Amino acid sequence: MVASKFLQDRTYSNRAWARISGLCASELENLERIFLRTIQFNLVVDPDQWQWWIGDALPAQIARHAADTKDAQPMVLRRAASENVLGQALPFDANLAQRNQMNRLSRHESLDTTSLGHSFQVAIHKQWWLIILPIGTFAEAAGYVMRIYGNHDPFLRDPYVAMMCLLIITPCLFAAVHFATLGRIMTLFPARFSPFKPVIITPFFVTIDVASLVIQGIGAGMSGTAESADDAHSGSMIVVGGVALQLAGYLVFDALFVYFYLHVHKENHPLVERYRPLMVGIFSSSMLIVLRSIYRVIEMAVGWDGVINSTEWPLYVFDSTFVWLAVVALNIFHPGAYLPKKFSWKVLPQTDEEAYKLNGFDPNGRPEKWACEIRDEENVPNDEAPQAIQDK
């Protein structure tokens, strides 16, 4: 390791050497310091010493090792990383890499499917502000593409940095959709149900989301390019701060969401039936991102060489699965299928009548098309339509 650093301008980071050796990065750095002090930092090998080593010493060492191991049992290959993390040696599984790659491929294909679904839904409903959903899902899938690419050479830095940035940052895009959807729903109900003006709700939470995204991006970049355990730890702590900010913003958002829903539900407002599926879908999707954020905070707090980061399955269970379910919930309860196409933050209904008109309802809180159907089928006069609607 020391020779590689001394002779090559571009070499592996200590994190990579830690994975190769099965030692944690901090232990490896201590051993490196002890070795350098022992040889008094004299890394230059005299030509005579080198010739002696390759001509006499090395062949003798090889011959002695062959004689010692002639009658010995074949060595069983062990997973050093598992021995370091779990405290015990595990038999090497030849199919492990193949299974892990299949897991990555399945996540990639699932996200691609949801991405295509969101693209189709955006085109059908013509709610172009929701283009952020297919962008986010494609970016999440790209993160797993980088992970698959890095599987062929685990010590390539660029795919690792790209994967970390994409997988950490893209849920912030889904968060923006959650925040904007709640703000738009609030503008469709009478003002008495909103504790704050809906026009400020979306910018407030999106600002927190963007700040979280920038902080996480900086931390992920620092950790991915770190040359020492201390630098990687500093980067992970920055990521923890960014995810914690996102988590705090989400908890406040969900509390506001629950407050709004309970208010409209308690009054049994006629508009609730129209938007209840969307509100349930958005809340469920946001809670899945909250659970994912809790996992990320714990993961980064434990450290890059901790048991969570050294084990692959938690990433698939607590990150990709939660994100995938959150995205699928938005496929099922797509905001474009519920929210009106014509929208303005400047229009905030003050009364029920104004809210009904804004949502295409008649003065009794029923969709206008119901009144039209009754008038056509039963020839009911206009002034008797409300009673006919109630009867139907």
N, C-alpha and C positions, 0 to 999 in steps of 0.2 A: 504494500500500500504506500509506504513512504517512498520507495523507489519510483513508483508510478507518478506520485506528486512531484518528485524532484526532476524526473526526466521529461515529463510531458507538460506541455502548456495547458492542455485541456484534459482533465481527468475526472473521475467519479467524485461525487461529494461524499462526505462522511456518512450521510444517510444511506447512500448506495452501498458503501463498504460495510455498513452495519447489517444490511440485508444479506450481503454475500457471506459474511462471517458468522451471522447468527448472534452477534453481540449487540447490545444496545449502543447507540451513538455516543452517549456520555462515557461508557466504559471503554469504548474504542479510542476516544480522544485521550483518556487518562493513560492508556497503554502506549499510545503514540508519543505522548510527552515523556513518559518514563524511558522509552527506547531512545529517543533523541538525546535525552540527558546522559544516558549510559554511554552512547557513542560520541558524546560531546559535540553533537550536531555535525559530525564529520561524515558527510554523505558521499564523498569522492572515494572511489575504489581505485587503488593503485593497479596499473596494468599487470605487474608481476603477480599480485594477489589474485587478480581475475584469472590469469592463465593457470595458476596453481589450483584454483577452485574448479574450473571446468576440465582441467586435465587430470587431476589426481583426487581431490576431495569429493567432488560430486559423484564420479563413477564408484568410488569406494562406498559412499553412503547408499547408493542405489543397490550395489551388490549385497551389502549388509542387510538392507531392508528385505531384499528378495529371499535371503537365507532365513531370516527370522520369521517370515510369513509363509514359508514353503509348506509347512504342515498345519498352518492356522486355518480356521474356518473362514469362508468368504465373508468379507465385511458387508454388513447390511447398511444400505444407504439410509441416513436419517435426515429428518427435516430439522435443521438447526434452528430455524426461526420458531418453530413450534416448541422446541425444547427450551428456548430462551423465554418464550411468553408463558407457556403453561407449566413450566417446571418439570417436564418429563419429555423423554424422547418418543416420537411417534414414528412408526414405519412409514417410509416414503410411499406415497400413493402416486403411481405412474399416471393415473387418469385424472389427477387433481387439476392440472392445468387445463385439460380438455373440458372438464365439467365447469370450471370457472368461466372459461370462454363461452360455453353454451349458455351460462347464466347471463353473461353480458349481452350475447346475441339476442336472447329472449327479451331482455329489457329494451334493447334497441328496437326490435321489431314491434313491441307493444307500444312504445312511444311514437314510432312512425305511424302506426295505425291511428292513434288518437290525434296525431298532427294532421293527417289527411282528413279525418272526420271534422276537426275544427276548421280547416280550410274550406271544406265543403259547406259547413254551416254558416260561416261568415259570408260566403258568396250567395247562399240562398236567402239569408235574412238581410243582407246588405247593411249590416251594422259594422262599418269598416273600422271603428275604434277597437273592435274585438280582434283585429288582426294580430294583436299582441299574443293571443293564445296559441295560434299555430307557430308563431316565431319562437315563443318560449318552449313549446314541446319539441320543435325541431332542434333547438339549442340543447335541450336536455338529452335528446337522442345523440347529438354530436358529441356530448361528453362521454357517452358510452362507446362511441366509435373511437375516440381517442384512447379509451381504456383498452379496447380490443387491439388497437394498433400497438399500444405500449406493451401488450402481452408478449409480443415477439421479441422485444428487447426492453426488459423492465427498467433499464437504467438510462433510457433516453429521457432527457429533461423536458424538452418542449411538449411532447404529448402529455406528460404528467401535469405540467403547469396548465395546459389548455383544459385538461379534464377537471382539475380542481376548480378552476375559475368557472367553468360552465356548470358543473354540478352544484356549486355553492351559490352561484348568482341567479340562475334561471328561476327558482321559486319566487324571487322578488317580482318577476313579471306577472306571475299568477296572482300575487298579492295585490298588485295594482288593479287587476280586473275585479277582485273582491271589493276593494275600496270604492272604485268607481261605480260598481253595480249598486252598492248600498246607497250611495249618494243619489243615484238616479231614481231608485225606488222611493226614497224619502221625498223627492220633489213631486212625486205623483200622488202623494197623500196630503190631506190638509195639514197646514203648518203646525197645528196644536200637538201633533204626534212627535215632532222633531225637537229634541232638547236644544239643538243648535241649528243654525241655518245650513241646509244641505250643501249650499255652494261652497262652504269652507271645509266640509268634512273630507271630501275627496282630496283636495290639495294638501290638507294637514297630514293625512295618513300616507299619501304618496310621497310627500317630502321626507317623512320618516323612512319610508321604503327605499327611496333613492339614497339617502344617507347611509342606510344599512348596506345597500348594494355596493357603494363606493368603498366603505370600510372593509367589507368582506373581500372585495376584489384586491385591495391593497394587501391585506393579510395573506390571501391565498397566493398572490404573486411573490411575496417575501418568503413564504414557506417553501414554495416550489423551487425557488432559486437559491435557497439557503445552502451555505457551504459548511455550516456547523450546527450542532444541536441547539446552541443558544439562539442562533438566528432563526432556526425553524420554530423554536418555542416562542420567540417574540412574534413571529408571524401568526402562529396559531392563537396566541392571546388576542391579537388584533381581530382575527376572525371571530373569536368568542365574543368580543365586544360588539361586532357588527351583527352577529346572529342574536345576541341578547337584546340589542336595540330592536331588531325586527320582531322578536318574540314579545317584547313589552308593548310595541305598537299593536301587534295582533291581539293581545289580551285586552287592551283598551277598546280596540275595534269590536271584538266579540261581545264585550260588555255593553257597548252602545247598541250593537245589533240586537241583543237579547232585550234590552230596555225598549227599543222601538217595537219589536215584534210583540212583546207582552202588552204594550199599550194598545196597539191596533187590534190584537186578539181579544183583549178584555172588553173592548167596545163592540166587538163582532162587526167591524166595519165591512161593508159589502165588497170593498176592493181586496180584502184579505184573501178571499178564495181565488182570486185571479193570480195573485203574486206569491201565495204560500209555497207552491212547489219550488219557485225560484229562490225564495228566502231559505227554505230548507236545504236546497242544493248548495247555495253559496256558503251558508254557515257550516255545513258538513265539510265542504272543500277547504274552508279556512281552518277548521279544527285539525284536519289532516296535516296541513302545513305547520300548524302549531306543534303537533307531535313530532314532526320532522325537525323543527327548529330546536326542540328540547333535546332530541338525540344529537344534533350537531353541536350544541353547547357542551354536552357531556363528553362527546368525542374529542373536541378540541381542548377541553379543560384537562382531560387525561394526558394528552400529549401525543405527538407523532409516533413515539415509540411505545405507546401504551397498548394494552390488550385490545382495545376497540379498533384502533388503526392498524393493528397487526393481524386482524381477523377480517376476512372478506364478507362473511354472511351478514353481519349487522348492517353493512351498507345497503344490501339488497332488501333486507326486511324493513329497516327503519328509515331509509332514505328513498330509494327508488320506488318501493312499493307504496309508501305514503304519497309520494308525489304523483305516481301513476294513478292512484285512486282519486286524488284531488282533481286531476285533469279529467278523468272519466266522469266524475260527478258534474263537471262543467259541460261535458258532452251531453249528458242526459238532461240536465237542467240548463240548457244553453241560454244565456241572458238575451240573445238576439230573438229567441222564440217568444219571449214574454214582454220585453220592453218596447215601447212604441218607437218607430223610426224617427219621427219628428220629435226633437227634444231641445229644450233650452234651459240653462241654469237660471235664467232671469225670470222664468215663470214658476211661481210658487203659489199654489191654490190656498186660499185662506178659509174657504168654506167647503162643505161636502159637495154642494152643487158645482162649484168650480172644479173640484177634483173629478167628479163624474164626467163633466164635459171634456176635461183634459184626457181622460182615459177612454172616451167613446161610450160612456154609459148614459142612460136616460136619467131624469131627475129622481127616480125611485131607486137608483143604484143598480140597475140592470143593464146589460149590454144593449145598445141601440138596435142591433140586428134582431133581438128577440121581439121587440115591439114591431119591427117591420114585418117579421114573419107572421105575427098574429093579425096585423092589419091586412096582409095579403090573403091569409087563409080564411079569416072569419069576417072580413070587411068591417072591422070594428072602427067606429069613429075615433078620430084622434083624441078627443077629450075623454074617451073611455078606455084608452089604451093602458094606462097604469093598472086599472083594476083587472083587465084581461091578462096582463102580464103576471099579476099575483096569482090569478086562477090557474094559469098554465104552470 
